[in-house]
Amino acid sequence: MTTATGEKRLLELLDGFLASKVLMTAYKLDLFTAAREPIARDALRAALDLPERSFRIVVDACVALGLLHEDERGLVTPPALAPFLVRAEGRPFQTTTYLLEYYDEVYRALNDMDALVRSDGATSPFKLRDYFKDDVAAIDPQVAAEYSRYMDATIARIVEVVLATYPFGQHRRLLDLCGNTGSFCAAIVAATPGLTGAFLDVPACVDIGRRQLAARPELAGRVDAIAGDLFRTPLPPGFDVITMCRSAMDWGDAKMVEVYRRAREALPPDGRFLVIERMLPARVLPEALPMYLRGVYFLAKSESTRYRSPQEHVALLRAAGFTAITELEPPRAPYEFFQSMRILVAGP
Ligand SMILES: C[S@@+](CC[C@H](N)C(=O)[O-])C[C@H]1O[C@@H](n2cnc3c(N)ncnc32)[C@H](O)[C@@H]1O
């Protein structure tokens, strides 16, 4: 890299924040819905009732970024982006659309990022994932409901890939730790004849899960709900497969060894423990950039959340007494945002 290309790269990075803000702001102003069909600039400005100068600044930036297309018919939201950016009744949940609003809050929390780095996240004002409490009964039901909505909306695609990667047919009873509202457990059980299961999560999520399960009579008696704390609630015996999906990232190493040890002690000798997570490559690879940037968000989210490599998880599993550990690489990512998912299968 020459100094000229080096300087260009730095300016691109500095502009990254501005580009993200343009996207999030235009979405908030609902510019993309107003331009779902070609519309003249004047008509768009009138529809949004925006001042001439600021409208022009935002719209020009959108066109230059490729967020709006402009030709003789006017401005239009490009077809490849419309499903994410145009608001419509009954539109299916999309992670990317959800993040357009969520990251607005994340950016606010990252405003003083040097303080976050110095304090290892302790100074974070972020409250949308306010989960890390000594007493799990103190978790705000509203926060839990909002988090669960996101989790529930994305779990089906993860389950599909998990089922394509690991044969649950060899097991009789599944226990899903941090199972949220039970959607993962219910979906695996529903897809696996002869399997029954239970999920454990904090009371606020289990309450939602119990209501959802009551509406699924076909699963009656096949999925139990356990309201409790991963670190304190005794894990019931009799489960020959224990899973933990998208949750091991939330705690530091000592806490995770504790959880892995509890899982090992609850399993019979031929039982299996599955860690299902996005995992980092062993060495930093540019193609894993989205995960490293997600790590930056973790600075705001909590004082402990972090991605790990499979090797790091294996070391924690070994420290917890597991000996036979296999890494499974799924045939595909469940969805664009959830790259690099791995499944570690551990036997006592
Ligand atoms: C990232 S979500 C993953 C949920 C689910 N496994 C999935 O993939 O959709 C983390 C889950 O951990 C739960 N959780 C957080 N702290 C917990 C604790 N101390 N005990 C039990 N569950 C906890 C949260 O309520 C949330 O449902």
The ligand as an SDF file (V2000), in Angstrom:
LIG
                    3D

 27 29  0  0  0  0  0  0  0  0999 V2000
  -28.7130  -14.5740   22.5780 C   0  0  0  0  0  0  0  0  0  0  0  0
  -30.1110  -15.2350   23.3620 S   0  0  0  0  0  0  0  0  0  0  0  0
  -30.2000  -16.8280   22.6090 C   0  0  0  0  0  0  0  0  0  0  0  0
  -31.5310  -17.4900   22.7590 C   0  0  0  0  0  0  0  0  0  0  0  0
  -31.7030  -18.8070   22.0120 C   0  0  0  0  0  0  0  0  0  0  0  0
  -30.7610  -19.8220   22.4360 N   0  0  0  0  0  0  0  0  0  0  0  0
  -31.6070  -18.5730   20.5180 C   0  0  0  0  0  0  0  0  0  0  0  0
  -30.6070  -18.9170   19.8950 O   0  0  0  0  0  0  0  0  0  0  0  0
  -32.5680  -18.0070   19.9870 O   0  0  0  0  0  0  0  0  0  0  0  0
  -29.5020  -15.5330   24.9900 C   0  0  0  0  0  0  0  0  0  0  0  0
  -30.5320  -16.1290   25.9270 C   0  0  0  0  0  0  0  0  0  0  0  0
  -29.9070  -16.3210   27.1960 O   0  0  0  0  0  0  0  0  0  0  0  0
  -30.8780  -16.0570   28.1900 C   0  0  0  0  0  0  0  0  0  0  0  0
  -30.2040  -15.7860   29.4680 N   0  0  0  0  0  0  0  0  0  0  0  0
  -29.4690  -14.7050   29.8100 C   0  0  0  0  0  0  0  0  0  0  0  0
  -29.0140  -14.8340   31.0680 N   0  0  0  0  0  0  0  0  0  0  0  0
  -29.4730  -16.0260   31.5300 C   0  0  0  0  0  0  0  0  0  0  0  0
  -29.3290  -16.7240   32.7660 C   0  0  0  0  0  0  0  0  0  0  0  0
  -28.6010  -16.2330   33.7560 N   0  0  0  0  0  0  0  0  0  0  0  0
  -29.9490  -17.9170   32.8920 N   0  0  0  0  0  0  0  0  0  0  0  0
  -30.6790  -18.4390   31.8710 C   0  0  0  0  0  0  0  0  0  0  0  0
  -30.8280  -17.8300   30.6780 N   0  0  0  0  0  0  0  0  0  0  0  0
  -30.2290  -16.6420   30.5050 C   0  0  0  0  0  0  0  0  0  0  0  0
  -31.6200  -14.8760   27.6330 C   0  0  0  0  0  0  0  0  0  0  0  0
  -32.8750  -14.7010   28.2420 O   0  0  0  0  0  0  0  0  0  0  0  0
  -31.7270  -15.2290   26.1550 C   0  0  0  0  0  0  0  0  0  0  0  0
  -32.9080  -15.9500   25.9040 O   0  0  0  0  0  0  0  0  0  0  0  0
  1  2  1  0
  2  3  1  0
  2 10  1  0
  3  4  1  0
  4  5  1  0
  5  6  1  0
  5  7  1  0
  7  8  2  0
  7  9  1  0
 10 11  1  0
 11 12  1  0
 11 26  1  0
 12 13  1  0
 13 14  1  0
 13 24  1  0
 14 15  1  0
 14 23  1  0
 15 16  2  0
 16 17  1  0
 17 18  1  0
 17 23  2  0
 18 19  1  0
 18 20  2  0
 20 21  1  0
 21 22  2  0
 22 23  1  0
 24 25  1  0
 24 26  1  0
 26 27  1  0
M  CHG  2   2   1   9  -1
M  END
$$$$
